[in-house]
Amino acid sequence: MKIFFSYSENNITHLKSFELAEGSTVDELLEIDEVRQVIEFQNADYKIGVNGEILDGKFFPVPKKYRLQEGERVEIYNSLKVDPKDNRKKRAL
């Protein structure tokens, strides 16, 4: 099945596709060398999500338990450098 992997680097979003076996988990995708190299360059505060939903174990399973389906997009989310609320307050003043 075809799975997409998305991450941002220097304000550029990259999208790559991978062929995985049916029933593969997010962790299995993260073990692919090309994906692992991308993760190594992320800061320590990154999170993993699928189709815009963070895999945190609360509302969606953690990556090792989430079974991917055809066409899903696995994403890496980095922590924000600037709080959007603070940024809006500064512009308003």
PDB file with one MODEL, atoms N, CA, C and O in Angstrom:
MODEL        1
ATOM      1  N   MET A   1       0.840  -1.175   0.000  1.00  0.00           N
ATOM      2  CA  MET A   1       0.000   0.000   0.000  1.00  0.00           C
ATOM      3  C   MET A   1       0.884   1.237   0.000  1.00  0.00           C
ATOM      4  O   MET A   1       2.006   1.212   0.506  1.00  0.00           O
ATOM      5  N   LYS A   2       0.374   2.310  -0.567  1.00  0.00           N
ATOM      6  CA  LYS A   2       1.137   3.546  -0.674  1.00  0.00           C
ATOM      7  C   LYS A   2       0.840   4.439   0.536  1.00  0.00           C
ATOM      8  O   LYS A   2      -0.318   4.712   0.854  1.00  0.00           O
ATOM      9  N   ILE A   3       1.910   4.888   1.202  1.00  0.00           N
ATOM     10  CA  ILE A   3       1.829   5.775   2.362  1.00  0.00           C
ATOM     11  C   ILE A   3       2.680   7.000   2.068  1.00  0.00           C
ATOM     12  O   ILE A   3       3.730   6.891   1.434  1.00  0.00           O
ATOM     13  N   PHE A   4       2.238   8.158   2.520  1.00  0.00           N
ATOM     14  CA  PHE A   4       2.990   9.397   2.323  1.00  0.00           C
ATOM     15  C   PHE A   4       3.632   9.829   3.632  1.00  0.00           C
ATOM     16  O   PHE A   4       3.076   9.613   4.709  1.00  0.00           O
ATOM     17  N   PHE A   5       4.802  10.437   3.532  1.00  0.00           N
ATOM     18  CA  PHE A   5       5.545  10.941   4.688  1.00  0.00           C
ATOM     19  C   PHE A   5       5.839  12.409   4.437  1.00  0.00           C
ATOM     20  O   PHE A   5       6.415  12.768   3.410  1.00  0.00           O
ATOM     21  N   SER A   6       5.441  13.259   5.382  1.00  0.00           N
ATOM     22  CA  SER A   6       5.581  14.698   5.212  1.00  0.00           C
ATOM     23  C   SER A   6       6.372  15.300   6.366  1.00  0.00           C
ATOM     24  O   SER A   6       6.171  14.941   7.526  1.00  0.00           O
ATOM     25  N   TYR A   7       7.282  16.224   6.031  1.00  0.00           N
ATOM     26  CA  TYR A   7       8.031  16.953   7.048  1.00  0.00           C
ATOM     27  C   TYR A   7       8.469  18.291   6.479  1.00  0.00           C
ATOM     28  O   TYR A   7       8.530  18.470   5.262  1.00  0.00           O
ATOM     29  N   SER A   8       8.770  19.217   7.356  1.00  0.00           N
ATOM     30  CA  SER A   8       9.212  20.550   6.935  1.00  0.00           C
ATOM     31  C   SER A   8      10.668  20.744   7.294  1.00  0.00           C
ATOM     32  O   SER A   8      11.141  20.282   8.333  1.00  0.00           O
ATOM     33  N   GLU A   9      11.369  21.439   6.410  1.00  0.00           N
ATOM     34  CA  GLU A   9      12.779  21.730   6.616  1.00  0.00           C
ATOM     35  C   GLU A   9      13.053  23.091   5.995  1.00  0.00           C
ATOM     36  O   GLU A   9      12.835  23.285   4.799  1.00  0.00           O
ATOM     37  N   ASN A  10      13.528  24.031   6.798  1.00  0.00           N
ATOM     38  CA  ASN A  10      13.815  25.387   6.315  1.00  0.00           C
ATOM     39  C   ASN A  10      12.611  25.999   5.603  1.00  0.00           C
ATOM     40  O   ASN A  10      12.742  26.566   4.518  1.00  0.00           O
ATOM     41  N   ASN A  11      11.441  25.879   6.222  1.00  0.00           N
ATOM     42  CA  ASN A  11      10.185  26.434   5.689  1.00  0.00           C
ATOM     43  C   ASN A  11       9.766  25.833   4.352  1.00  0.00           C
ATOM     44  O   ASN A  11       8.968  26.429   3.629  1.00  0.00           O
ATOM     45  N   ILE A  12      10.290  24.672   4.020  1.00  0.00           N
ATOM     46  CA  ILE A  12       9.892  23.947   2.816  1.00  0.00           C
ATOM     47  C   ILE A  12       9.296  22.609   3.262  1.00  0.00           C
ATOM     48  O   ILE A  12       9.910  21.879   4.039  1.00  0.00           O
ATOM     49  N   THR A  13       8.110  22.297   2.770  1.00  0.00           N
ATOM     50  CA  THR A  13       7.471  21.036   3.123  1.00  0.00           C
ATOM     51  C   THR A  13       7.832  19.980   2.089  1.00  0.00           C
ATOM     52  O   THR A  13       7.710  20.204   0.885  1.00  0.00           O
ATOM     53  N   HIS A  14       8.276  18.832   2.573  1.00  0.00           N
ATOM     54  CA  HIS A  14       8.648  17.716   1.709  1.00  0.00           C
ATOM     55  C   HIS A  14       7.592  16.618   1.850  1.00  0.00           C
ATOM     56  O   HIS A  14       7.099  16.363   2.950  1.00  0.00           O
ATOM     57  N   LEU A  15       7.254  15.983   0.758  1.00  0.00           N
ATOM     58  CA  LEU A  15       6.300  14.882   0.759  1.00  0.00           C
ATOM     59  C   LEU A  15       6.914  13.733  -0.027  1.00  0.00           C
ATOM     60  O   LEU A  15       7.247  13.876  -1.203  1.00  0.00           O
ATOM     61  N   LYS A  16       7.060  12.595   0.638  1.00  0.00           N
ATOM     62  CA  LYS A  16       7.626  11.406  -0.013  1.00  0.00           C
ATOM     63  C   LYS A  16       6.629  10.267   0.111  1.00  0.00           C
ATOM     64  O   LYS A  16       5.844  10.224   1.059  1.00  0.00           O
ATOM     65  N   SER A  17       6.656   9.354  -0.835  1.00  0.00           N
ATOM     66  CA  SER A  17       5.761   8.201  -0.759  1.00  0.00           C
ATOM     67  C   SER A  17       6.579   6.926  -0.575  1.00  0.00           C
ATOM     68  O   SER A  17       7.711   6.813  -1.045  1.00  0.00           O
ATOM     69  N   PHE A  18       5.972   5.981   0.117  1.00  0.00           N
ATOM     70  CA  PHE A  18       6.606   4.690   0.393  1.00  0.00           C
ATOM     71  C   PHE A  18       5.586   3.589   0.180  1.00  0.00           C
ATOM     72  O   PHE A  18       4.392   3.783   0.406  1.00  0.00           O
ATOM     73  N   GLU A  19       6.057   2.444  -0.250  1.00  0.00           N
ATOM     74  CA  GLU A  19       5.213   1.252  -0.380  1.00  0.00           C
ATOM     75  C   GLU A  19       5.448   0.373   0.842  1.00  0.00           C
ATOM     76  O   GLU A  19       6.572  -0.058   1.100  1.00  0.00           O
ATOM     77  N   LEU A  20       4.383   0.111   1.591  1.00  0.00           N
ATOM     78  CA  LEU A  20       4.463  -0.729   2.784  1.00  0.00           C
ATOM     79  C   LEU A  20       3.486  -1.883   2.658  1.00  0.00           C
ATOM     80  O   LEU A  20       2.552  -1.839   1.858  1.00  0.00           O
ATOM     81  N   ALA A  21       3.712  -2.913   3.454  1.00  0.00           N
ATOM     82  CA  ALA A  21       2.804  -4.054   3.485  1.00  0.00           C
ATOM     83  C   ALA A  21       1.512  -3.666   4.196  1.00  0.00           C
ATOM     84  O   ALA A  21       1.514  -2.803   5.074  1.00  0.00           O
ATOM     85  N   GLU A  22       0.413  -4.305   3.812  1.00  0.00           N
ATOM     86  CA  GLU A  22      -0.872  -4.073   4.481  1.00  0.00           C
ATOM     87  C   GLU A  22      -0.720  -4.320   5.977  1.00  0.00           C
ATOM     88  O   GLU A  22      -0.062  -5.276   6.386  1.00  0.00           O
ATOM     89  N   GLY A  23      -1.323  -3.465   6.790  1.00  0.00           N
ATOM     90  CA  GLY A  23      -1.285  -3.638   8.241  1.00  0.00           C
ATOM     91  C   GLY A  23      -0.030  -3.107   8.902  1.00  0.00           C
ATOM     92  O   GLY A  23       0.173  -3.338  10.094  1.00  0.00           O
ATOM     93  N   SER A  24       0.822  -2.401   8.167  1.00  0.00           N
ATOM     94  CA  SER A  24       2.042  -1.847   8.754  1.00  0.00           C
ATOM     95  C   SER A  24       1.682  -0.746   9.750  1.00  0.00           C
ATOM     96  O   SER A  24       0.667  -0.064   9.606  1.00  0.00           O
ATOM     97  N   THR A  25       2.532  -0.591  10.757  1.00  0.00           N
ATOM     98  CA  THR A  25       2.318   0.453  11.755  1.00  0.00           C
ATOM     99  C   THR A  25       3.157   1.681  11.416  1.00  0.00           C
ATOM    100  O   THR A  25       4.037   1.628  10.556  1.00  0.00           O
ATOM    101  N   VAL A  26       2.876   2.774  12.095  1.00  0.00           N
ATOM    102  CA  VAL A  26       3.656   3.997  11.909  1.00  0.00           C
ATOM    103  C   VAL A  26       5.101   3.741  12.313  1.00  0.00           C
ATOM    104  O   VAL A  26       6.020   4.221  11.649  1.00  0.00           O
ATOM    105  N   ASP A  27       5.318   2.992  13.393  1.00  0.00           N
ATOM    106  CA  ASP A  27       6.683   2.676  13.829  1.00  0.00           C
ATOM    107  C   ASP A  27       7.478   1.969  12.735  1.00  0.00           C
ATOM    108  O   ASP A  27       8.674   2.218  12.580  1.00  0.00           O
ATOM    109  N   GLU A  28       6.827   1.095  11.978  1.00  0.00           N
ATOM    110  CA  GLU A  28       7.518   0.399  10.891  1.00  0.00           C
ATOM    111  C   GLU A  28       7.944   1.371   9.800  1.00  0.00           C
ATOM    112  O   GLU A  28       9.008   1.206   9.204  1.00  0.00           O
ATOM    113  N   LEU A  29       7.125   2.378   9.535  1.00  0.00           N
ATOM    114  CA  LEU A  29       7.516   3.415   8.574  1.00  0.00           C
ATOM    115  C   LEU A  29       8.696   4.208   9.116  1.00  0.00           C
ATOM    116  O   LEU A  29       9.621   4.529   8.369  1.00  0.00           O
ATOM    117  N   LEU A  30       8.675   4.528  10.403  1.00  0.00           N
ATOM    118  CA  LEU A  30       9.733   5.330  11.013  1.00  0.00           C
ATOM    119  C   LEU A  30      11.072   4.596  11.057  1.00  0.00           C
ATOM    120  O   LEU A  30      12.110   5.228  11.254  1.00  0.00           O
ATOM    121  N   GLU A  31      11.067   3.278  10.878  1.00  0.00           N
ATOM    122  CA  GLU A  31      12.303   2.490  10.879  1.00  0.00           C
ATOM    123  C   GLU A  31      12.994   2.453   9.514  1.00  0.00           C
ATOM    124  O   GLU A  31      14.130   1.989   9.414  1.00  0.00           O
ATOM    125  N   ILE A  32      12.332   2.929   8.476  1.00  0.00           N
ATOM    126  CA  ILE A  32      12.954   2.978   7.148  1.00  0.00           C
ATOM    127  C   ILE A  32      14.104   3.971   7.201  1.00  0.00           C
ATOM    128  O   ILE A  32      13.957   5.064   7.748  1.00  0.00           O
ATOM    129  N   ASP A  33      15.250   3.597   6.635  1.00  0.00           N
ATOM    130  CA  ASP A  33      16.465   4.419   6.730  1.00  0.00           C
ATOM    131  C   ASP A  33      16.242   5.870   6.320  1.00  0.00           C
ATOM    132  O   ASP A  33      16.669   6.783   7.026  1.00  0.00           O
ATOM    133  N   GLU A  34      15.587   6.092   5.199  1.00  0.00           N
ATOM    134  CA  GLU A  34      15.375   7.450   4.700  1.00  0.00           C
ATOM    135  C   GLU A  34      14.552   8.288   5.687  1.00  0.00           C
ATOM    136  O   GLU A  34      14.822   9.473   5.878  1.00  0.00           O
ATOM    137  N   VAL A  35      13.548   7.661   6.313  1.00  0.00           N
ATOM    138  CA  VAL A  35      12.710   8.357   7.292  1.00  0.00           C
ATOM    139  C   VAL A  35      13.495   8.574   8.580  1.00  0.00           C
ATOM    140  O   VAL A  35      13.418   9.647   9.178  1.00  0.00           O
ATOM    141  N   ARG A  36      14.239   7.578   9.006  1.00  0.00           N
ATOM    142  CA  ARG A  36      15.037   7.688  10.232  1.00  0.00           C
ATOM    143  C   ARG A  36      16.055   8.825  10.133  1.00  0.00           C
ATOM    144  O   ARG A  36      16.292   9.526  11.117  1.00  0.00           O
ATOM    145  N   GLN A  37      16.655   9.015   8.963  1.00  0.00           N
ATOM    146  CA  GLN A  37      17.615  10.106   8.778  1.00  0.00           C
ATOM    147  C   GLN A  37      16.934  11.457   8.938  1.00  0.00           C
ATOM    148  O   GLN A  37      17.520  12.375   9.510  1.00  0.00           O
ATOM    149  N   VAL A  38      15.712  11.597   8.446  1.00  0.00           N
ATOM    150  CA  VAL A  38      14.970  12.849   8.600  1.00  0.00           C
ATOM    151  C   VAL A  38      14.696  13.105  10.078  1.00  0.00           C
ATOM    152  O   VAL A  38      14.859  14.229  10.553  1.00  0.00           O
ATOM    153  N   ILE A  39      14.286  12.087  10.796  1.00  0.00           N
ATOM    154  CA  ILE A  39      13.947  12.236  12.213  1.00  0.00           C
ATOM    155  C   ILE A  39      15.175  12.618  13.034  1.00  0.00           C
ATOM    156  O   ILE A  39      15.058  13.381  13.993  1.00  0.00           O
ATOM    157  N   GLU A  40      16.331  12.109  12.679  1.00  0.00           N
ATOM    158  CA  GLU A  40      17.551  12.431  13.423  1.00  0.00           C
ATOM    159  C   GLU A  40      17.865  13.923  13.386  1.00  0.00           C
ATOM    160  O   GLU A  40      18.498  14.435  14.310  1.00  0.00           O
ATOM    161  N   PHE A  41      17.439  14.633  12.342  1.00  0.00           N
ATOM    162  CA  PHE A  41      17.719  16.056  12.213  1.00  0.00           C
ATOM    163  C   PHE A  41      16.642  16.936  12.849  1.00  0.00           C
ATOM    164  O   PHE A  41      16.765  18.161  12.834  1.00  0.00           O
ATOM    165  N   GLN A  42      15.587  16.331  13.408  1.00  0.00           N
ATOM    166  CA  GLN A  42      14.533  17.108  14.061  1.00  0.00           C
ATOM    167  C   GLN A  42      14.969  17.464  15.480  1.00  0.00           C
ATOM    168  O   GLN A  42      15.815  16.789  16.067  1.00  0.00           O
ATOM    169  N   ASN A  43      14.378  18.538  16.028  1.00  0.00           N
ATOM    170  CA  ASN A  43      14.676  18.858  17.419  1.00  0.00           C
ATOM    171  C   ASN A  43      14.004  17.826  18.326  1.00  0.00           C
ATOM    172  O   ASN A  43      13.216  17.008  17.852  1.00  0.00           O
ATOM    173  N   ALA A  44      14.300  17.859  19.589  1.00  0.00           N
ATOM    174  CA  ALA A  44      13.820  16.834  20.514  1.00  0.00           C
ATOM    175  C   ALA A  44      12.317  16.910  20.779  1.00  0.00           C
ATOM    176  O   ALA A  44      11.740  15.960  21.308  1.00  0.00           O
ATOM    177  N   ASP A  45      11.678  18.019  20.422  1.00  0.00           N
ATOM    178  CA  ASP A  45      10.270  18.213  20.750  1.00  0.00           C
ATOM    179  C   ASP A  45       9.312  17.860  19.615  1.00  0.00           C
ATOM    180  O   ASP A  45       8.181  18.347  19.606  1.00  0.00           O
ATOM    181  N   TYR A  46       9.723  17.039  18.669  1.00  0.00           N
ATOM    182  CA  TYR A  46       8.831  16.729  17.556  1.00  0.00           C
ATOM    183  C   TYR A  46       7.755  15.731  17.987  1.00  0.00           C
ATOM    184  O   TYR A  46       7.928  14.987  18.952  1.00  0.00           O
ATOM    185  N   LYS A  47       6.646  15.732  17.254  1.00  0.00           N
ATOM    186  CA  LYS A  47       5.556  14.780  17.475  1.00  0.00           C
ATOM    187  C   LYS A  47       5.222  14.138  16.136  1.00  0.00           C
ATOM    188  O   LYS A  47       5.504  14.696  15.076  1.00  0.00           O
ATOM    189  N   ILE A  48       4.624  12.972  16.201  1.00  0.00           N
ATOM    190  CA  ILE A  48       4.231  12.229  15.004  1.00  0.00           C
ATOM    191  C   ILE A  48       2.705  12.265  14.895  1.00  0.00           C
ATOM    192  O   ILE A  48       1.996  12.115  15.891  1.00  0.00           O
ATOM    193  N   GLY A  49       2.217  12.465  13.681  1.00  0.00           N
ATOM    194  CA  GLY A  49       0.780  12.473  13.453  1.00  0.00           C
ATOM    195  C   GLY A  49       0.438  11.785  12.149  1.00  0.00           C
ATOM    196  O   GLY A  49       1.304  11.522  11.315  1.00  0.00           O
ATOM    197  N   VAL A  50      -0.849  11.499  11.990  1.00  0.00           N
ATOM    198  CA  VAL A  50      -1.358  10.913  10.751  1.00  0.00           C
ATOM    199  C   VAL A  50      -2.549  11.749  10.302  1.00  0.00           C
ATOM    200  O   VAL A  50      -3.519  11.918  11.041  1.00  0.00           O
ATOM    201  N   ASN A  51      -2.463  12.264   9.089  1.00  0.00           N
ATOM    202  CA  ASN A  51      -3.535  13.067   8.495  1.00  0.00           C
ATOM    203  C   ASN A  51      -3.993  14.196   9.411  1.00  0.00           C
ATOM    204  O   ASN A  51      -5.191  14.455   9.523  1.00  0.00           O
ATOM    205  N   GLY A  52      -3.053  14.869  10.065  1.00  0.00           N
ATOM    206  CA  GLY A  52      -3.374  16.027  10.883  1.00  0.00           C
ATOM    207  C   GLY A  52      -3.749  15.725  12.323  1.00  0.00           C
ATOM    208  O   GLY A  52      -4.087  16.645  13.068  1.00  0.00           O
ATOM    209  N   GLU A  53      -3.702  14.479  12.733  1.00  0.00           N
ATOM    210  CA  GLU A  53      -4.046  14.092  14.101  1.00  0.00           C
ATOM    211  C   GLU A  53      -2.805  13.544  14.807  1.00  0.00           C
ATOM    212  O   GLU A  53      -2.158  12.623  14.308  1.00  0.00           O
ATOM    213  N   ILE A  54      -2.478  14.111  15.966  1.00  0.00           N
ATOM    214  CA  ILE A  54      -1.283  13.687  16.705  1.00  0.00           C
ATOM    215  C   ILE A  54      -1.520  12.322  17.332  1.00  0.00           C
ATOM    216  O   ILE A  54      -2.564  12.073  17.934  1.00  0.00           O
ATOM    217  N   LEU A  55      -0.530  11.437  17.181  1.00  0.00           N
ATOM    218  CA  LEU A  55      -0.598  10.103  17.781  1.00  0.00           C
ATOM    219  C   LEU A  55      -0.014  10.192  19.191  1.00  0.00           C
ATOM    220  O   LEU A  55       1.177   9.959  19.398  1.00  0.00           O
ATOM    221  N   ASP A  56      -0.868  10.532  20.153  1.00  0.00           N
ATOM    222  CA  ASP A  56      -0.400  10.763  21.515  1.00  0.00           C
ATOM    223  C   ASP A  56      -0.879   9.723  22.518  1.00  0.00           C
ATOM    224  O   ASP A  56      -0.510   9.781  23.691  1.00  0.00           O
ATOM    225  N   GLY A  57      -1.692   8.776  22.075  1.00  0.00           N
ATOM    226  CA  GLY A  57      -2.200   7.755  22.970  1.00  0.00           C
ATOM    227  C   GLY A  57      -3.468   8.179  23.695  1.00  0.00           C
ATOM    228  O   GLY A  57      -4.039   7.382  24.440  1.00  0.00           O
ATOM    229  N   LYS A  58      -3.922   9.407  23.501  1.00  0.00           N
ATOM    230  CA  LYS A  58      -5.155   9.878  24.150  1.00  0.00           C
ATOM    231  C   LYS A  58      -6.345   9.629  23.238  1.00  0.00           C
ATOM    232  O   LYS A  58      -7.211   8.813  23.552  1.00  0.00           O
ATOM    233  N   PHE A  59      -6.391  10.334  22.104  1.00  0.00           N
ATOM    234  CA  PHE A  59      -7.500  10.173  21.162  1.00  0.00           C
ATOM    235  C   PHE A  59      -7.143   9.216  20.030  1.00  0.00           C
ATOM    236  O   PHE A  59      -8.018   8.569  19.455  1.00  0.00           O
ATOM    237  N   PHE A  60      -5.874   9.133  19.722  1.00  0.00           N
ATOM    238  CA  PHE A  60      -5.388   8.231  18.681  1.00  0.00           C
ATOM    239  C   PHE A  60      -4.278   7.382  19.282  1.00  0.00           C
ATOM    240  O   PHE A  60      -3.563   7.855  20.166  1.00  0.00           O
ATOM    241  N   PRO A  61      -4.110   6.128  18.826  1.00  0.00           N
ATOM    242  CA  PRO A  61      -3.073   5.259  19.391  1.00  0.00           C
ATOM    243  C   PRO A  61      -1.667   5.824  19.211  1.00  0.00           C
ATOM    244  O   PRO A  61      -1.441   6.692  18.368  1.00  0.00           O
ATOM    245  N   VAL A  62      -0.742   5.332  19.999  1.00  0.00           N
ATOM    246  CA  VAL A  62       0.660   5.706  19.838  1.00  0.00           C
ATOM    247  C   VAL A  62       1.176   5.091  18.536  1.00  0.00           C
ATOM    248  O   VAL A  62       0.581   4.142  18.027  1.00  0.00           O
ATOM    249  N   PRO A  63       2.292   5.628  17.983  1.00  0.00           N
ATOM    250  CA  PRO A  63       2.783   5.152  16.670  1.00  0.00           C
ATOM    251  C   PRO A  63       2.998   3.645  16.557  1.00  0.00           C
ATOM    252  O   PRO A  63       2.781   3.076  15.487  1.00  0.00           O
ATOM    253  N   LYS A  64       3.413   2.997  17.620  1.00  0.00           N
ATOM    254  CA  LYS A  64       3.675   1.556  17.494  1.00  0.00           C
ATOM    255  C   LYS A  64       2.391   0.734  17.382  1.00  0.00           C
ATOM    256  O   LYS A  64       2.440  -0.431  16.987  1.00  0.00           O
ATOM    257  N   LYS A  65       1.238   1.325  17.724  1.00  0.00           N
ATOM    258  CA  LYS A  65      -0.029   0.598  17.648  1.00  0.00           C
ATOM    259  C   LYS A  65      -0.932   1.066  16.509  1.00  0.00           C
ATOM    260  O   LYS A  65      -1.929   0.409  16.211  1.00  0.00           O
ATOM    261  N   TYR A  66      -0.605   2.177  15.873  1.00  0.00           N
ATOM    262  CA  TYR A  66      -1.463   2.715  14.815  1.00  0.00           C
ATOM    263  C   TYR A  66      -1.205   1.981  13.509  1.00  0.00           C
ATOM    264  O   TYR A  66      -0.102   2.048  12.966  1.00  0.00           O
ATOM    265  N   ARG A  67      -2.209   1.283  13.003  1.00  0.00           N
ATOM    266  CA  ARG A  67      -2.111   0.562  11.732  1.00  0.00           C
ATOM    267  C   ARG A  67      -2.481   1.509  10.585  1.00  0.00           C
ATOM    268  O   ARG A  67      -3.566   2.089  10.567  1.00  0.00           O
ATOM    269  N   LEU A  68      -1.575   1.649   9.650  1.00  0.00           N
ATOM    270  CA  LEU A  68      -1.783   2.558   8.525  1.00  0.00           C
ATOM    271  C   LEU A  68      -2.735   1.962   7.496  1.00  0.00           C
ATOM    272  O   LEU A  68      -2.838   0.744   7.346  1.00  0.00           O
ATOM    273  N   GLN A  69      -3.422   2.850   6.795  1.00  0.00           N
ATOM    274  CA  GLN A  69      -4.294   2.448   5.704  1.00  0.00           C
ATOM    275  C   GLN A  69      -3.812   3.125   4.422  1.00  0.00           C
ATOM    276  O   GLN A  69      -3.104   4.131   4.467  1.00  0.00           O
ATOM    277  N   GLU A  70      -4.195   2.573   3.310  1.00  0.00           N
ATOM    278  CA  GLU A  70      -3.804   3.086   1.993  1.00  0.00           C
ATOM    279  C   GLU A  70      -4.009   4.591   1.887  1.00  0.00           C
ATOM    280  O   GLU A  70      -5.089   5.098   2.190  1.00  0.00           O
ATOM    281  N   GLY A  71      -2.970   5.308   1.455  1.00  0.00           N
ATOM    282  CA  GLY A  71      -3.069   6.734   1.170  1.00  0.00           C
ATOM    283  C   GLY A  71      -2.922   7.665   2.359  1.00  0.00           C
ATOM    284  O   GLY A  71      -2.997   8.882   2.192  1.00  0.00           O
ATOM    285  N   GLU A  72      -2.716   7.132   3.554  1.00  0.00           N
ATOM    286  CA  GLU A  72      -2.579   8.015   4.716  1.00  0.00           C
ATOM    287  C   GLU A  72      -1.246   8.755   4.679  1.00  0.00           C
ATOM    288  O   GLU A  72      -0.282   8.313   4.056  1.00  0.00           O
ATOM    289  N   ARG A  73      -1.222   9.901   5.370  1.00  0.00           N
ATOM    290  CA  ARG A  73      -0.040  10.761   5.392  1.00  0.00           C
ATOM    291  C   ARG A  73       0.487  10.830   6.816  1.00  0.00           C
ATOM    292  O   ARG A  73      -0.208  11.294   7.720  1.00  0.00           O
ATOM    293  N   VAL A  74       1.720  10.365   7.016  1.00  0.00           N
ATOM    294  CA  VAL A  74       2.389  10.441   8.312  1.00  0.00           C
ATOM    295  C   VAL A  74       3.197  11.728   8.326  1.00  0.00           C
ATOM    296  O   VAL A  74       3.928  12.025   7.381  1.00  0.00           O
ATOM    297  N   GLU A  75       3.060  12.495   9.413  1.00  0.00           N
ATOM    298  CA  GLU A  75       3.677  13.819   9.474  1.00  0.00           C
ATOM    299  C   GLU A  75       4.529  13.972  10.726  1.00  0.00           C
ATOM    300  O   GLU A  75       4.263  13.352  11.755  1.00  0.00           O
ATOM    301  N   ILE A  76       5.549  14.802  10.623  1.00  0.00           N
ATOM    302  CA  ILE A  76       6.363  15.186  11.775  1.00  0.00           C
ATOM    303  C   ILE A  76       6.012  16.629  12.102  1.00  0.00           C
ATOM    304  O   ILE A  76       6.060  17.505  11.239  1.00  0.00           O
ATOM    305  N   TYR A  77       5.660  16.863  13.356  1.00  0.00           N
ATOM    306  CA  TYR A  77       5.341  18.217  13.810  1.00  0.00           C
ATOM    307  C   TYR A  77       6.450  18.688  14.737  1.00  0.00           C
ATOM    308  O   TYR A  77       6.756  18.031  15.732  1.00  0.00           O
ATOM    309  N   ASN A  78       7.046  19.816  14.415  1.00  0.00           N
ATOM    310  CA  ASN A  78       8.045  20.420  15.284  1.00  0.00           C
ATOM    311  C   ASN A  78       7.355  21.414  16.205  1.00  0.00           C
ATOM    312  O   ASN A  78       6.290  21.939  15.881  1.00  0.00           O
ATOM    313  N   SER A  79       7.972  21.672  17.363  1.00  0.00           N
ATOM    314  CA  SER A  79       7.394  22.652  18.268  1.00  0.00           C
ATOM    315  C   SER A  79       7.506  24.040  17.646  1.00  0.00           C
ATOM    316  O   SER A  79       8.408  24.314  16.855  1.00  0.00           O
ATOM    317  N   LEU A  80       6.582  24.897  18.018  1.00  0.00           N
ATOM    318  CA  LEU A  80       6.573  26.255  17.481  1.00  0.00           C
ATOM    319  C   LEU A  80       7.716  27.064  18.073  1.00  0.00           C
ATOM    320  O   LEU A  80       8.029  26.924  19.256  1.00  0.00           O
ATOM    321  N   LYS A  81       8.332  27.896  17.273  1.00  0.00           N
ATOM    322  CA  LYS A  81       9.413  28.752  17.752  1.00  0.00           C
ATOM    323  C   LYS A  81       8.855  29.996  18.435  1.00  0.00           C
ATOM    324  O   LYS A  81       9.477  30.545  19.344  1.00  0.00           O
ATOM    325  N   VAL A  82       7.685  30.436  17.995  1.00  0.00           N
ATOM    326  CA  VAL A  82       7.036  31.609  18.559  1.00  0.00           C
ATOM    327  C   VAL A  82       5.580  31.258  18.838  1.00  0.00           C
ATOM    328  O   VAL A  82       4.916  30.649  17.998  1.00  0.00           O
ATOM    329  N   ASP A  83       5.084  31.634  20.003  1.00  0.00           N
ATOM    330  CA  ASP A  83       3.688  31.399  20.346  1.00  0.00           C
ATOM    331  C   ASP A  83       2.802  32.297  19.479  1.00  0.00           C
ATOM    332  O   ASP A  83       2.963  33.517  19.515  1.00  0.00           O
ATOM    333  N   PRO A  84       1.875  31.734  18.702  1.00  0.00           N
ATOM    334  CA  PRO A  84       1.047  32.551  17.813  1.00  0.00           C
ATOM    335  C   PRO A  84       0.236  33.607  18.564  1.00  0.00           C
ATOM    336  O   PRO A  84       0.022  34.702  18.044  1.00  0.00           O
ATOM    337  N   LYS A  85      -0.214  33.296  19.769  1.00  0.00           N
ATOM    338  CA  LYS A  85      -0.983  34.271  20.545  1.00  0.00           C
ATOM    339  C   LYS A  85      -0.119  35.472  20.906  1.00  0.00           C
ATOM    340  O   LYS A  85      -0.552  36.617  20.774  1.00  0.00           O
ATOM    341  N   ASP A  86       1.098  35.212  21.360  1.00  0.00           N
ATOM    342  CA  ASP A  86       2.013  36.303  21.695  1.00  0.00           C
ATOM    343  C   ASP A  86       2.332  37.139  20.459  1.00  0.00           C
ATOM    344  O   ASP A  86       2.420  38.364  20.540  1.00  0.00           O
ATOM    345  N   ASN A  87       2.503  36.488  19.336  1.00  0.00           N
ATOM    346  CA  ASN A  87       2.817  37.179  18.090  1.00  0.00           C
ATOM    347  C   ASN A  87       1.662  38.117  17.687  1.00  0.00           C
ATOM    348  O   ASN A  87       1.902  39.252  17.276  1.00  0.00           O
ATOM    349  N   ARG A  88       0.420  37.644  17.803  1.00  0.00           N
ATOM    350  CA  ARG A  88      -0.734  38.478  17.480  1.00  0.00           C
ATOM    351  C   ARG A  88      -0.849  39.668  18.429  1.00  0.00           C
ATOM    352  O   ARG A  88      -1.188  40.775  18.008  1.00  0.00           O
ATOM    353  N   LYS A  89      -0.565  39.434  19.716  1.00  0.00           N
ATOM    354  CA  LYS A  89      -0.622  40.517  20.702  1.00  0.00           C
ATOM    355  C   LYS A  89       0.408  41.605  20.358  1.00  0.00           C
ATOM    356  O   LYS A  89       0.107  42.796  20.449  1.00  0.00           O
ATOM    357  N   LYS A  90       1.591  41.203  19.973  1.00  0.00           N
ATOM    358  CA  LYS A  90       2.641  42.171  19.625  1.00  0.00           C
ATOM    359  C   LYS A  90       2.254  42.999  18.406  1.00  0.00           C
ATOM    360  O   LYS A  90       2.520  44.200  18.354  1.00  0.00           O
ATOM    361  N   ARG A  91       1.622  42.350  17.420  1.00  0.00           N
ATOM    362  CA  ARG A  91       1.200  43.086  16.219  1.00  0.00           C
ATOM    363  C   ARG A  91       0.068  44.044  16.519  1.00  0.00           C
ATOM    364  O   ARG A  91      -0.033  45.101  15.896  1.00  0.00           O
ATOM    365  N   ALA A  92      -0.798  43.683  17.480  1.00  0.00           N
ATOM    366  CA  ALA A  92      -1.958  44.516  17.813  1.00  0.00           C
ATOM    367  C   ALA A  92      -1.541  45.762  18.592  1.00  0.00           C
ATOM    368  O   ALA A  92      -2.232  46.779  18.538  1.00  0.00           O
ATOM    369  N   LEU A  93      -0.445  45.697  19.299  1.00  0.00           N
ATOM    370  CA  LEU A  93      -0.017  46.848  20.111  1.00  0.00           C
ATOM    371  C   LEU A  93       0.720  47.874  19.325  1.00  0.00           C
ATOM    372  O   LEU A  93       1.138  48.892  19.876  1.00  0.00           O
TER     373      LEU A  93
ENDMDL
END
